[in-house]
Amino acid sequence: MLHIYNATSSDFPIIQEIAYITWPDTFGAILSKEQISYMVEMMYSTAALTEQTTQKKHQYLLVKDETKHLGYASYELNYKGLSKTKIHKIYILPEAQGKGVGKLLMNTITDIARKNQDTILSLNVNRDNAAFDFYKNIGFEKVGEENIDIGDGFLMEDFIMDKKLV
Ligand SMILES: CC(C)(COP(=O)(O)OP(=O)(O)OC[C@H]1O[C@@H](n2cnc3c(N)ncnc32)[C@H](O)[C@@H]1OP(=O)(O)O)[C@@H](O)C(=O)NCCC(=O)NCCS
């Protein structure tokens, strides 16, 4: 049985542990080691997680089975003041991928977005990430591309993908 719940600051170590395992596995063949370390620190330090969940209103969800945590996602309702839910992150441990956990988290976020009367789900995905096909499989379409300068000479080279909820 999978259980999904709203993470709080006491769950930050669990999120960090999953990120430290899943990031190198996901991006090892796409990004340099230096860029992976830089991005993990930028996005998952305790200070960064605190800022996201307080100032930026990101909500983290954690998913677990009977024995352990399997992954997390984070989302933001009313993104930029629009009727849009932005999915900032979704990461499932390598050993738990391909078993429906990601889809369950996305369905949960979809229900929350609908209750909030948001009409679009939106996300960014690295152009070389296989997750692009996962998102297409669950109904997202590519609506744009962007290169985001994240400092230290690093870029995020992303596709923007949306899914309409109406
Ligand atoms: C991408 C990710 C979140 C998907 O979650 P998951 O639990 O592995 O995927 P699911 O098992 O729920 O798959 C749902 C559906 O998408 C399909 N799918 C999943 N990954 C796929 C892929 N790489 N290519 C094509 N289809 C894929 C599955 O076959 C399944 O299809 P079905 O419902 O028709 O059977 C997960 O694999 C992950 O964490 N990857 C590494 C981190 C990452 O890239 N995160 C996204 C950053 S933007």
PDBQT file of the ligand as one rigid body, heavy atoms in Angstrom, charges set to zero:
ROOT
HETATM    1  C1  LIG A 201      10.020  10.325 -14.291  1.00  0.00    +0.000 C 
HETATM    2  C2  LIG A 201       9.444   9.626 -13.049  1.00  0.00    +0.000 C 
HETATM    3  C3  LIG A 201       8.944  10.665 -12.053  1.00  0.00    +0.000 C 
HETATM    4  C4  LIG A 201       8.243   8.750 -13.508  1.00  0.00    +0.000 C 
HETATM    5  O1  LIG A 201       7.746   8.064 -12.376  1.00  0.00    +0.000 OA
HETATM    6  P1  LIG A 201       7.622   6.464 -12.415  1.00  0.00    +0.000 P 
HETATM    7  O2  LIG A 201       7.042   6.033 -11.127  1.00  0.00    +0.000 OA
HETATM    8  O3  LIG A 201       8.939   5.889 -12.791  1.00  0.00    +0.000 OA
HETATM    9  O4  LIG A 201       6.616   6.264 -13.637  1.00  0.00    +0.000 OA
HETATM   10  P2  LIG A 201       5.275   5.378 -13.638  1.00  0.00    +0.000 P 
HETATM   11  O5  LIG A 201       5.630   3.965 -13.314  1.00  0.00    +0.000 OA
HETATM   12  O6  LIG A 201       4.254   6.028 -12.783  1.00  0.00    +0.000 OA
HETATM   13  O7  LIG A 201       4.887   5.484 -15.166  1.00  0.00    +0.000 OA
HETATM   14  C5  LIG A 201       3.629   5.965 -15.617  1.00  0.00    +0.000 C 
HETATM   15  C6  LIG A 201       3.516   5.726 -17.075  1.00  0.00    +0.000 C 
HETATM   16  O8  LIG A 201       4.535   6.444 -17.780  1.00  0.00    +0.000 OA
HETATM   17  C7  LIG A 201       5.371   5.540 -18.522  1.00  0.00    +0.000 C 
HETATM   18  N1  LIG A 201       6.757   5.933 -18.391  1.00  0.00    +0.000 N 
HETATM   19  C8  LIG A 201       7.445   6.129 -17.245  1.00  0.00    +0.000 A 
HETATM   20  N2  LIG A 201       8.710   6.499 -17.502  1.00  0.00    +0.000 NA
HETATM   21  C9  LIG A 201       8.808   6.501 -18.854  1.00  0.00    +0.000 A 
HETATM   22  C10 LIG A 201       9.843   6.788 -19.747  1.00  0.00    +0.000 A 
HETATM   23  N3  LIG A 201      11.067   7.142 -19.314  1.00  0.00    +0.000 N 
HETATM   24  N4  LIG A 201       9.592   6.709 -21.060  1.00  0.00    +0.000 NA
HETATM   25  C11 LIG A 201       8.375   6.351 -21.524  1.00  0.00    +0.000 A 
HETATM   26  N5  LIG A 201       7.333   6.075 -20.727  1.00  0.00    +0.000 NA
HETATM   27  C12 LIG A 201       7.553   6.159 -19.418  1.00  0.00    +0.000 A 
HETATM   28  C13 LIG A 201       5.158   4.178 -17.884  1.00  0.00    +0.000 C 
HETATM   29  O9  LIG A 201       5.401   3.155 -18.812  1.00  0.00    +0.000 OA
HETATM   30  C14 LIG A 201       3.710   4.246 -17.474  1.00  0.00    +0.000 C 
HETATM   31  O10 LIG A 201       2.867   3.995 -18.572  1.00  0.00    +0.000 OA
HETATM   32  P3  LIG A 201       1.451   3.221 -18.428  1.00  0.00    +0.000 P 
HETATM   33  O11 LIG A 201       0.652   3.978 -17.396  1.00  0.00    +0.000 OA
HETATM   34  O12 LIG A 201       0.901   3.320 -19.815  1.00  0.00    +0.000 OA
HETATM   35  O13 LIG A 201       1.810   1.842 -17.974  1.00  0.00    +0.000 OA
HETATM   36  C15 LIG A 201      10.490   8.688 -12.373  1.00  0.00    +0.000 C 
HETATM   37  O14 LIG A 201      10.889   7.696 -13.285  1.00  0.00    +0.000 OA
HETATM   38  C16 LIG A 201      11.704   9.427 -11.877  1.00  0.00    +0.000 C 
HETATM   39  O15 LIG A 201      11.761   9.856 -10.727  1.00  0.00    +0.000 OA
HETATM   40  N6  LIG A 201      12.755   9.556 -12.730  1.00  0.00    +0.000 N 
HETATM   41  C17 LIG A 201      14.008  10.158 -12.323  1.00  0.00    +0.000 C 
HETATM   42  C18 LIG A 201      13.875  11.595 -11.883  1.00  0.00    +0.000 C 
HETATM   43  C19 LIG A 201      13.304  12.507 -12.941  1.00  0.00    +0.000 C 
HETATM   44  O16 LIG A 201      13.692  12.489 -14.097  1.00  0.00    +0.000 OA
HETATM   45  N7  LIG A 201      12.354  13.344 -12.508  1.00  0.00    +0.000 N 
HETATM   46  C20 LIG A 201      11.724  14.328 -13.351  1.00  0.00    +0.000 C 
HETATM   47  C21 LIG A 201      12.556  15.563 -13.403  1.00  0.00    +0.000 C 
HETATM   48  S1  LIG A 201      11.803  16.792 -14.449  1.00  0.00    +0.000 SA
ENDROOT
TORSDOF 0
